[in-house]
Amino acid sequence: MGKYYFKLAWLSLKKTPLLSLLMIGTIAIGIAASMITITVGYMMGQNPLPHKSERVAMVHLNSWDPSQPIGYRKNGEVDIPSLLTYQDAMALLAANKADKHVPFVSFNSAVRAESEDVIDSQLHQIRSTSRHFFSVFGAPFIYGSTWSEEADLQGQSVIVLSKRENDRLFQGANSVGEHIIVGDHLYRVVGVIDDWQPTPKFYVNYYDMYSPTLPYFVPLESQIQNNFFSPTTMGWYCWGDGPSSTLQEVMLSECAWIRFWVEFESEDKKHEYFRFMEDYTEEQRKVGRFARPEPNRLMSVTEYLEKEGAVSEENKIGIGFALAFLFACLCNVMSLMMTKFHGKGGEVGLRRAVGASKQNITVQFGFEAALIGFFGGVIGLLLTQLGLSALTDMYPEYHVNVMTMDLTLMVSTVALAVSTSLLFGLWPIYRTSRVQLSSQLKSL
């Protein structure tokens, strides 16, 4: 029976091609405009670690200037630093109260393969961190693995690079055991991670959440031992007369410059760790530090994304306007359906005269509305892809993942078009199924 109604719907569309194309095009434009905006908002705000986002947390310790806060949050409350001082980060590492620890910063340096000339060096931003970075944040390896605990403690000159850089320097071959020159120091490759781009890149601040993942990773201690110092990229915050001329001075100061994430096997361990943070703060207060009254924070991934505003208010407003435009398009489609279905009154009267029920008429035109929505959704999906490609070219600072629809969004696009076409077709279908049989037969 479904094939019969589908055939009737297809024949009806072919009888009025211009009107049908106008309805399909209106739906397609509305769907494309809304789904472009929704896709960007969805990809920006999705949970990047759904299986453990509440067990991975960022440590915030309030070691800031006792005379004034570092700033204020969106709700007007006094904020505390999201970065740690070097002495606090090292104290947390030494205490080893979490299951995994991920301190990290970044620095700039010239990088080249050992076989390349100095003139072939390229300036890159390099992530200095711990061996746990890759397992905590889910970076997959295609060659090798992370470095050892000994490399973390001793600051060995070992490096993990991205697939993109491995392709550039070693033509995609297994480069584990090869050497890369970072600045003036020789680093041994221990691993290569696959193309990996969490969206959003939740472990940094909002301004970097949609930028590409850094291509190189080294132990934090190796940065310190090799004295890599990049004032413009390390992003520290100092108060008072905080020094900023050398890395060693920054390490000994109250400057906050190290992000610190931790992972726990259970929620109970997370609560225990927060109590440890409170105890540590009390110990530091005894020696004159941590004089501010605001409490420390242990923020899960979802809490941190909310704090940083991963999806801005502008994006939310944009989604609202896009949906309003879709609503206007669908209202126009409903008006066009009224015109189309009203012109089929004679056909309805004839079908009723030979035994078709109101339910049969309703199903017939329901199939037609769904078919219009389906074609509009497919064309809208194509227009959405074109729009997202244009946005990728317009905003190269955002990673391509932000402008890419996943399978869920693709299916949702077509489903939205069909469902809304049916919804806005209910009134025209109802009016058509209620036509007076006698008056329509007289017009034949």
KALINMO-V409574 format. One record per pair of residues at least 6 apart in sequence whose ideal C-beta (glycine too) atoms are under 7 Angstrom apart, sorted by sequence separation. I is the first residue (numbers start at 1). J is the second residue. If there is no record, write none. Layout:
I:J ; I:J
//
This chain:
47:53 ; 64:70 ; 72:78 ; 73:79 ; 166:172 ; 238:244 ; 243:249 ; 244:250 ; 264:270 ; 284:290 ; 13:20 ; 49:56 ; 72:79 ; 151:158 ; 179:186 ; 180:187 ; 201:208 ; 202:209 ; 243:250 ; 250:257 ; 71:79 ; 93:101 ; 112:120 ; 170:178 ; 179:187 ; 201:209 ; 299:307 ; 392:400 ; 69:78 ; 70:79 ; 92:101 ; 112:121 ; 147:156 ; 166:175 ; 179:188 ; 180:189 ; 200:209 ; 201:210 ; 264:273 ; 281:290 ; 69:79 ; 70:80 ; 93:103 ; 111:121 ; 179:189 ; 200:210 ; 201:211 ; 243:253 ; 351:361 ; 70:81 ; 110:121 ; 111:122 ; 147:158 ; 169:180 ; 177:188 ; 178:189 ; 242:253 ; 262:273 ; 392:403 ; 110:122 ; 134:146 ; 177:189 ; 201:213 ; 242:254 ; 391:403 ; 110:123 ; 111:124 ; 176:189 ; 231:244 ; 242:255 ; 348:361 ; 89:103 ; 146:160 ; 175:189 ; 176:190 ; 236:250 ; 108:123 ; 109:124 ; 131:146 ; 176:191 ; 197:212 ; 238:253 ; 239:254 ; 281:296 ; 388:403 ; 64:80 ; 131:147 ; 197:213 ; 388:404 ; 64:81 ; 108:125 ; 109:126 ; 131:148 ; 175:192 ; 196:213 ; 229:246 ; 238:255 ; 388:405 ; 62:80 ; 63:81 ; 131:149 ; 229:247 ; 237:255 ; 278:296 ; 106:125 ; 107:126 ; 236:255 ; 237:256 ; 277:296 ; 60:80 ; 106:126 ; 227:247 ; 236:256 ; 60:81 ; 106:127 ; 107:128 ; 131:152 ; 142:163 ; 159:180 ; 236:257 ; 277:298 ; 384:405 ; 60:82 ; 63:85 ; 106:128 ; 130:152 ; 235:257 ; 61:84 ; 104:127 ; 105:128 ; 159:182 ; 224:247 ; 234:257 ; 58:82 ; 104:128 ; 274:298 ; 341:365 ; 59:84 ; 63:88 ; 104:129 ; 273:298 ; 103:129 ; 166:192 ; 61:88 ; 102:129 ; 103:130 ; 102:130 ; 157:185 ; 159:187 ; 161:189 ; 270:298 ; 101:130 ; 104:133 ; 157:186 ; 158:187 ; 163:192 ; 381:410 ; 384:413 ; 102:132 ; 157:187 ; 158:188 ; 159:189 ; 160:190 ; 163:193 ; 101:132 ; 102:133 ; 143:174 ; 157:188 ; 159:190 ; 160:191 ; 161:192 ; 162:193 ; 163:194 ; 187:218 ; 100:132 ; 143:175 ; 144:176 ; 158:190 ; 163:195 ; 337:369 ; 381:413 ; 59:92 ; 143:176 ; 160:193 ; 380:413 ; 381:414 ; 102:136 ; 100:135 ; 100:136 ; 377:413 ; 378:414 ; 377:414 ; 380:417 ; 377:416 ; 374:414 ; 377:417 ; 185:226 ; 376:417 ; 377:418 ; 147:190 ; 374:417 ; 373:417 ; 374:418 ; 145:190 ; 146:191 ; 183:228 ; 373:418 ; 376:421 ; 144:190 ; 145:191 ; 144:191 ; 373:420 ; 143:191 ; 144:192 ; 370:418 ; 373:421 ; 143:192 ; 372:421 ; 373:422 ; 141:191 ; 142:192 ; 165:215 ; 141:192 ; 162:213 ; 164:215 ; 165:216 ; 370:421 ; 141:193 ; 142:194 ; 369:421 ; 370:422 ; 140:193 ; 162:215 ; 369:422 ; 139:193 ; 140:194 ; 161:215 ; 161:216 ; 113:169 ; 126:182 ; 140:196 ; 366:422 ; 369:425 ; 139:196 ; 159:216 ; 160:217 ; 159:217 ; 203:261 ; 134:193 ; 159:218 ; 138:198 ; 369:429 ; 137:198 ; 158:219 ; 156:219 ; 366:429 ; 155:219 ; 365:429 ; 114:179 ; 157:222 ; 114:180 ; 137:203 ; 155:221 ; 156:222 ; 113:180 ; 114:181 ; 152:219 ; 154:221 ; 155:222 ; 362:429 ; 365:432 ; 151:219 ; 153:221 ; 111:180 ; 112:181 ; 152:221 ; 155:224 ; 155:225 ; 111:182 ; 361:432 ; 362:433 ; 114:186 ; 147:219 ; 361:433 ; 109:182 ; 110:183 ; 109:183 ; 358:433 ; 56:136 ; 133:217 ; 348:432 ; 353:437 ; 352:437 ; 349:435 ; 127:214 ; 341:428 ; 348:435 ; 126:214 ; 129:217 ; 333:421 ; 337:425 ; 341:429 ; 344:432 ; 349:437 ; 353:441 ; 49:138 ; 125:214 ; 127:216 ; 126:216 ; 127:217 ; 128:218 ; 130:220 ; 330:420 ; 334:424 ; 338:428 ; 345:435 ; 124:215 ; 128:219 ; 129:220 ; 333:424 ; 334:425 ; 337:428 ; 341:432 ; 349:440 ; 124:216 ; 126:218 ; 128:220 ; 348:440 ; 349:441 ; 334:427 ; 338:431 ; 330:424 ; 334:428 ; 346:440 ; 350:444 ; 128:223 ; 345:440 ; 349:444 ; 346:443 ; 346:444 ; 202:301 ; 209:310 ; 202:304 ; 206:308 ; 202:305 ; 205:308 ; 206:309 ; 206:310 ; 111:216 ; 200:305 ; 106:214 ; 125:233 ; 200:310 ; 104:220 ; 107:223 ; 103:220 ; 109:228 ; 107:228 ; 107:229 ; 108:230 ; 107:230 ; 108:233 ; 136:261 ; 107:233 ; 106:233 ; 107:234 ; 136:263 ; 106:234 ; 105:234 ; 48:198 ; 48:199 ; 48:200 ; 105:257 ; 46:199 ; 105:258 ; 48:202 ; 83:237 ; 103:258 ; 104:259 ; 43:199 ; 44:200 ; 81:237 ; 103:259 ; 103:260 ; 102:261 ; 101:262 ; 100:262 ; 100:263 ; 98:262 ; 99:263 ; 86:251 ; 98:263 ; 99:264 ; 44:210 ; 98:264 ; 99:265 ; 70:237 ; 92:260 ; 85:254 ; 89:258 ; 85:255 ; 99:269 ; 85:256 ; 89:260 ; 84:256 ; 86:258 ; 83:256 ; 65:239 ; 83:257 ; 84:258 ; 64:239 ; 65:240 ; 81:256 ; 83:258 ; 98:273 ; 83:259 ; 84:260 ; 97:273 ; 97:276 ; 95:276 ; 211:397 ; 212:399 ; 210:398 ; 211:399 ; 91:280 ; 210:399 ; 63:254 ; 210:402 ; 63:256 ; 199:399 ; 59:260 ; 58:260 ; 197:399 ; 199:401 ; 58:261 ; 59:262 ; 199:402 ; 57:261 ; 197:401 ; 56:261 ; 57:262 ; 56:263 ; 55:263 ; 55:264 ; 57:270 ; 80:294 ; 55:270 ; 61:277 ; 78:294 ; 80:297 ; 59:277 ; 61:281 ; 66:291 ; 63:289 ; 66:292 ; 63:290 ; 62:290 ; 64:292 ; 62:292 ; 62:294 ; 62:296 ; 61:296 ; 60:296 ; 60:297 ; 59:298 ; 60:299 ; 57:298 ; 58:299 ; 57:299 ; 57:300 ; 56:300 ; 56:301 ; 54:300 ; 58:304 ; 53:300 ; 53:301 ; 53:302 ; 49:301 ; 48:301 ; 47:302 ; 45:310 ; 44:310 ; 45:311 ; 44:311 ; 41:311 ; 44:315 ; 41:315 ; 40:315 ; 41:319 ; 37:318 ; 38:319 ; 37:319 ; 38:322 ; 37:322 ; 34:322 ; 33:322 ; 34:323 ; 34:325 ; 33:325 ; 34:326 ; 33:326 ; 30:325 ; 31:326 ; 30:326 ; 30:329 ; 29:329 ; 30:330 ; 27:329 ; 26:329 ; 26:332 ; 27:333 ; 26:333 ; 23:333 ; 23:336 ; 22:336 ; 23:337 ; 19:336 ; 19:340 ; 16:340 ; 27:372 ; 31:376 ; 35:380 ; 39:384 ; 27:373 ; 31:377 ; 24:372 ; 28:376 ; 32:380 ; 36:384 ; 23:372 ; 27:376 ; 31:380 ; 35:384 ; 39:388 ; 24:375 ; 28:379 ; 32:383 ; 36:387 ; 20:372 ; 24:376 ; 28:380 ; 32:384 ; 36:388 ; 27:380 ; 24:379 ; 28:383 ; 32:387 ; 8:364 ; 12:368 ; 5:363 ; 9:367 ; 13:371 ; 43:401 ; 44:402 ; 5:364 ; 9:368 ; 43:402 ; 6:367 ; 10:371 ; 5:367 ; 9:371 ; 40:402 ; 40:403 ; 39:405 ; 42:409 ; 39:409 ; 35:413 ; 31:413 ; 31:416 ; 31:417 ; 27:417 ; 27:421
//
